Structures are given as structure tokens and as C-alpha cells.
Amino acid sequence: MGTMPYRAPERRSAEETELLYQAYEMHRTWLNGASAWASITAEFLSNPRYPAGYLGIGPAAASALEVFAHAAQSRGKPAFGIETVTVGGRERPITETAAYTRPFGDLRRFVRQGLPADAPRVLIVAPMSGHYATLLRGTVERMVENAEVFITDWADARSVPTSEGTFDLDDYIDYLIEFLAFIGPDTHVLAVCQPSVPALAATAVMNADKHPARPATLTMMGGPIDTRCSPTSVNDLAMERPIAWFRHNVIATVPAQYPGAGRRVYPGFLQLAGFMSMNLGNHLMSHYEMFKHLTAGDEASADAMKAFYEEYRSVCDMTAEFYLQTVEEVFQKHSLPNGTFTHRGKPVDLGAIHDTAILAVEGERDDISGIGQTKAALDLATGLGKGKKAYLLAEGAGHYGIFNGSRWREKVAPVVEKFIARHGAGRLRAAA
């Protein structure tokens, strides 16, 4: 989630870098065929109509092939698929719409039936870091219980024609300001991981300009505001090489079969490779557990594991200029905490934040954004009174646990809701 630098070889030739995407596409095509073959064979081996289903080796082989088929299959953009939520013991329908559309990302809106008229509006800023916004499905699902929710649904860069121009950190900040202007005053912003930096910058710019739609609150969760605090392996990878190395080794050109043909990107499959390599042993063990669940007939446990990897392995490309600028400004130069971060050539003054209350949330076991990296924003916002600053360290939570799962739902979300209620005009309350 943190714009993970891929640990590439020491150096690739220019030709190797250009062929990288094409080689991946060929490999993906082969795996699609292998996945289909494995899935068909698994069904045959586990079918009681055939002798193989009664042999001891049959169920085990079928389970192994099913695990392989799931791991190898090609994946597109997942749907949010949030149809109902339970509030006050009753299921309430959810309406999802595309509220605002831009070339590099849309604004999606979620509203539940029976939401109070004075319920707050919350803008969830999803990371542009290789995964789709649907990775925050659990975040949306919990917040939509008591708020009108918007989320930034960033586009896959390979699907955006080069005629639409470039997209960098300046554009990201502009998009957030434009989205907030569309939603209107007294909006509450919830930034998850990487977008904490542009969200904080946008908040400072809007406060300095006295923009009428400046956020009422800004909650940052596991964000790399100052990566010098408790540096993680993600931070170390970014510091190991000069920016020219990243430009030469991990940037590729979108192939001709996509709408964004010719665009320079950091491919999603390299981002995924970076994340997988960080905890390869855990991922291998997870797939082994999936195999054991299938062999034992525990379909529910196997399906839960499949659902996680279905989302986790769905990746998208990000523009080269955004990725390289993020690595350089956030992880190498530490521009925001050093006071050298700029937007459209103008310095961003975090001390200009006077009206937006800030909540920093960190996970005790976060191995992507270390403890203190997000909290640093509270000290940097020198113009904000103590009464408008808050901090939460989620005990036992890893990076994903602060915005998804039981710890998010039961421990983190209630704190966020109370913070929003305290500092906003709207009040969080369920319908009777």
C-alpha cells in the first residue's frame, strides 16, 4: 500500500526494461491457459462420478491443482459489491453511484437507506499504489453505516490514453481539492496509507487559501508523513538507490493492446512482486493452508483465503511520473517534514492548517509505515491547537488491520466516528 519499490536486479539494460511488460504479457497468457487446464483437471479428479474421485491421491491432487489455478488466473478490476449493511439489527440497502468522473480517477458515492439528513460526508482517499480502491471495501462498508461515503476510485494508468496527459503528485493534490469542492463544505477526509501525504498537503493548501470546502477533519491511517521515524523495509528499499536507478529499472511502457499504449508506468505486477517478496514465506504458508482446507473439505476457510488473494492480487499500473516523484519526495528527500514540499511550484506550509482537525492512526505491528511516521503530522501542523489533534495507536494491528477486519470495525472506526462527530457539523447516529 505504500508505493512499494520493487527490488529489481542491480541493473537492467534499456532494452530489457522496455521488453519487461511484453514478457509479462506473454507469461500471463501462458498462465491463463495453465490455470484453465488445472481448474478443469481439479474438477475431474474430485468428481465422484469418476474413479479418480475415490482414489486417495485424487482429492489431494485436485486440491493442489485448485490452489494453482486460483494463484495463476488473470484478474481484472474487482467490484465493490456492497449491497447491504446491518444497522440497529436491520439490513439496509446501499446505493453506489459514480458521482464525479475524471480521466485518472472517479469519485464513487455510497449511501445507505435511512441515513439521517444530518449525517456527515466522508471522503475516503484510496492509495494509488498498485491496488484498486476496492482494497478498502471493508473501510467503506464500516463507514457507510453512519455516513455518506465518497471514495477516490483511481484509474489503471494503462487504461488512460496518452492524450489525457500526465499525472503526478501535483495532479493528485489538484484532484483531491476538486473532489472536495464537488462534495462541499464540512467534509471529513480519511486517507489510508500513501495518500496521507497529498491529503495533508491539499489540506494545507486549502486552509491557506481559506477554501470554503476545506476539510472539517483529516484522519490519516498508516501514512508515510516522515519515513525517518521507525523506518521499515519499504523505506530502506527506497533509500538504497538513487532516483535514476528506479527510473531505469522499474519503469516500463504500456503495450499496444491497451488504451494507454505508449504511457510510461510503474507496472502493477512489479508492485505486487515487491509486496509478495516482503513476506514470501507467509504467502507460501497461506497457500499451503488453503490446500489443507480444501483437502479436509473446509470450503468456508478456503473461500475466505481465496477472497483475500482475489483482491490482493488484483493490481493496476500507476503513472511513472507519480511513482518516481513519490519515491523521491516522500521516501528519499522527506520533503514534507523538511518543509521543502511544493505544489505547483509554491511551498506547502503545514503551519497554515488552522481549521481542519487532524487524527493520526497507526498500527502497533505495521511493517509498512512504522510507528511515528503518521504521528509526525501532528507536530508539523504547528498552527493547529492541541484540542484539534488526536492520536490512536491500534494495539495488535498490522498495516491492513487499521483499515480492514475486526480491529478496524471494533477498535479503530469508533474512534474515527467520535472524532468526526466532535469536530464536524454533522452527527453520527443510526436511524431509529
N, C-alpha and C positions, 0 to 999 in steps of 0.2 A: 504493500500500500504506500510505500514511501519513495516512489520513483527510484526503485532499486537498481543500482549499477550492476550490469552483468559482468561476471568475472570471465572475460574473454581471454584468448591466448595473448602472449606478450605483445605480438604484433601481427596483423594481417596485411597482406598486400592490398592495394586498392582494388585489384581485380577480384580478390577473394571476398572483400566486403560487398562489392556490387553483386556478386553471384550468390550471396548468402540467402536472400529472400527467395530466389528462384530454386535454390537447393532445398530450402524448407518446403516450398510448394510441392516439389516432386516427392519428397519424403512423406508429406501429408497425404498426397494422393495414394501412395502405396499403402499407408497405414489405414486409410479408409476401406480399401479392399480387404486388407487383413482383418480389420475389425468386423466387417460384414461376414467374412468366412468364419471367424471364431464364434460369432453370435449364432450362426446357423448350426454349426457343429455342436455348440453347447446345448442347444435345444434338442438336437438329435440324441445326444448322449444321456440327457436327463428325461427323455420321453419314455414312460412306462410301456408304450406300445412296441418298443424295440428292445431286443435282448440287451443292448449296452446299458439300458437303464437299470438292469438287475445285477450287473456286474459290480464288484467292489470298486473298480477303478473308474467306472462310468461317472458317478456323481462328483468325484474329486476332480476328474478331468474337465467335466462340464463347468464346475465352479471356477477352475483356473482359467478356462477359456472366456468365461463371462467377465472375470476381472480384467483380462487382457482387452477384451472387446470394449469395455467401458473406458479403459485408460487410453485406448488408441483412437477412439472415434473422434471425428471432427465436430467442433462446436461453434455455434453462431451466438448471436446476442440473446440472452435469456429474457423472458418476460418477468415483470414484477409479480404478476399473478396474485395480487392481494385483493380478494373478493369480499371478505368479511372480517370483522374484528369483534371480539366479545367485550362488551362494556356493561357493567352492572348485571352480569349474568345473562345478558341477551346478545344475540348475534346481530350486528348492524352491517348492512351492505356498504361497500366502499365504491366510490366513483373515481375513476382515474381518467384524466384528460391531458392533452398536450396544451398547456396554457400559453406558451410563447416559444417561437421557433427561430433559431439562428443557425448559420452554416456549421459551426463547430460544436453545437450543443443546444438541446431543447430544455425548457422548463416544464416539468411534469407536475401536475397538481392532484392531490389525493384528499378527498373529503368523505367522512362517514355520515351516514344518515343520522339525523337527530343531534348534530353538533350544535352547541349553544351559539347564539348570534354573536356573543362577545368572546368567543374562543380565540386564542392567539393564532397568528400566522407564523409558521416556522419554515425557513429556507434551509434545507439540508444541502450542504456543499459536498458533493461526492469527489473523491480523488480522481485526477486524470493521471493514472499511474499503471496502466496496463490492464486493469479490470474494468468491467462495466459498472454503472451506478447501481445495478441490481445486487451487487455485493452488499449494499446497505439496505436490503429488503427488510431485515429484522429491525433496523433503525426506524425506517418509515412505518412499519407495522405497529411498533410500540407508540410512536409519537402521534400517529393519526387517531389514536383512541380519544385524545383530548385536544387536538389542534388541527387547523387546516394546514396541510403539509405540501410544500413545494420541494422539488429536488432537481439539481443540475444533472441532466442526462447527457453527458459528453459523448460526442460522436467518435466513431472509429476513424482515425485520420486517413486510413486507406480508402475510405468511402467518400471523402471530401475532395472534389475536383481542385486541381491547382489553380483554376480560375478564381477560386474564393480567397486566394491569398494565403498569408502565413498566419500562425497562431503561436504567440509566445506569452511570457508572464504578464506583459503589459496588457495584451488582449484578454487574458484570463481575468485580470482585475477589472477591465472595462466591462466584460460580460457580467461580473458579479454586481457592479454598480447599475448596469442596465436592468438586470433581473430584479434588483431591489426597488428600482424606480417603478418597474411594472407592478410589483406586488403592492407597494405603497408604504406609508409611514408605519412605525411601530411593529416592524417585522423583526423576528428573532432569528439569528443565524446560528446554525450548528455545523461546524466544519470538522470533518473527520480526516485526520492524519495530514497528508501532504497539503491540502488546500488551506490549512491553518495559516500558512504564510501569506498567500494572496488575499485571504479573507481578512486577516489583520491589517494588511496594507490598504485594502479597499475601505475598511472601517476608518482608518486614519485619514485617508483622502476625503471621505465623505464628511467626517467630523470637522476637518479643517475648512471645508467648503460650506459647512452648515447645510448640507444637502437635506432636504425635507424627508427623504426616505432613508436616512442613516439608521443603522440597526438599533433597536432598543437594547438588545443584548447580543453578545457574541460568545458562544461556547466553542472552545477548541479542544478536541479529543485526540491525544497521542500525536500532536503536531510537532514538526521539527523546527521550532522557532529559533532555538540556539542549540545546535548539534554538538557543541563543545561540552555540554553537560552530559555526563554518563554516556559517552559515545558507544554505539553498538557496531556490529559487523557491517551494517548498512553504511554507517558514517565512515568507517575505516576504508571500505571499498572505494568510496567517493574521493577520499583523500590520498589514496595510493598513487593515482595517476594524474597528469595534467589534463586540462580540458581537451587539448588536441588529441590525446590518446582516445578519449571517448568518441570524439568526432570521427576518428579514423577507423575505430574498431567495432562500434556498435550501431552506427547509423547506416541504414540501407535505403534502397529506392523501391517504392511500391511497384510491383509488376504490372504489365499491360492489361491484365484481365480485370483490374479493379477500377472503380470510378476515379480514384485518386492516383492513377498511374503517373509516375514521374515525381511524386512528392517524396521528399526526404523524411524518413521516420525512424523512430526507435521502435522496432517491431515488438508486438505483444508477446510473441513466442520467446524472445530473448528475456523479456521481463519475467515471464513465468519460469524460465530456466534459472534465473537468478534467485527467485524465491524458493524454488524446489531445492536448489543446491544448498541453501542455508540450512535446511532441516531434512536432508535426503533420507537419513535413517528413519526419522519419524514417518515420512511419507511412505517408505517401503513397508514399514511395520503396519501402517494403516491399511495398505492394500492386502497385506497378509491377513490382517484381522477380517477384512472384507471376505477373503477367501474362506476363512474358518467359519464365518457366519453363514455363508452360502452352503458350505458343506454340511453344517449342522441343521440347515433348514430354517435358520433365524433370518427370515426375509426382512423383517422390520429393521433390525440393526444394520443389515447390509444396505438397505434402501436409504437409511439416514446418512451412511457414509458416502453412498453414491451421490446423494443430493448435494453434499458439501463439495465434492470434487467436480460435480457438474458445473457449479458456479465458479469454483476456484480455477478451473482450467479453461474457462471462457475468457479469452483475452482479446485486447484490441491494441492498435498502434497509437502512438502519440507523436505529434509533430517533432521533428528534430530540434527546431529552434526552442520549443518549450522545454524539452528534456534537457538539452545542453545548458540552457540558461538556469534551470532549476538546480542542476548539479553544481554549476559554478557559483551562483549567488547564494544558495541555501547551504550547501554542504561544504564548499571549499572556501569561499570568501566570508561567509557568515555575515552577509550584508545587512540583514535586518537588525541583529543585536549590535552590530558595529556602527549603525547609523548611516550607512552608505547606500542603502537600498533606494532605488529611484523608480518612479512611474512616469513614463513619457518624458523622461529627462529631468523631472523635478524630484528633489529629495522627499522621501516619505517620513514625516515627523510623527512618530508614535505618541509623542507628548501632546499632540493635538487632540487625542481622544479624551473628551470630557463628558460626553452624553451617553456613550454605549457601555453598559455594564459588561464585565468580562469574567467568564468562568473557565478555568483550566482544569481538564480532566486527564489523569494519567493512570496507566495500569502498573500495578506493583511488579508484574512479571513481563512487561513489554520488552521484547527483544528487537524491536524495530525503532521505536522512539523511546530513548532512555528516560528515566526519572529526572525531572528538572528541565527537560527540553521545552515542554509546553508551559510549565510554570514560569519560565523566564519572561513570558509576555506580561505577566503581572508587574514585574519590576520595570519593564521597558515602557509601560503606559504610565509615565510619570505625572501626567496631568489628570489622572483619574483618582478620585477619592477612594479610601480604603473600603468604604461602605458599598462600593460598586465593583469590588474584586472578590473572587471566591476561588477556592481550590479544592479538588477532590482527588485523593489517591485511592483508586479502586483496589482493595485488598484481594490478592489472589488472581487478579485479572491479567491476561496477556493482551497483546495488541488487539486481537479480534474480540476479546471479551468485553472491552469497554464500549463497544457499539453493537454487539450481537450476542445472543444467548441469554442464559438465565441471569448472569451477573448484570448485564446491561438492563434487562427488563425490570429486575427487582431491586438493584442497588444504585445503578447509575441514573437511569431515566427519571426516577422520582426526584432526585436531586436537581436534575436539569429542569424538570417541570416547576419545582418550587422556586428556582432561580428566575425562571421566566415570569412566573406569577408575581414575584416580588418587584421586578423591575419593568414590567410592561403594563399597558393599559388593560389588556385582556386578562381574563382569569381562567385558569384551568379547572374545569369541573365537568363531570359527566352529566349527560342528560338524565333527568329523573326517569 
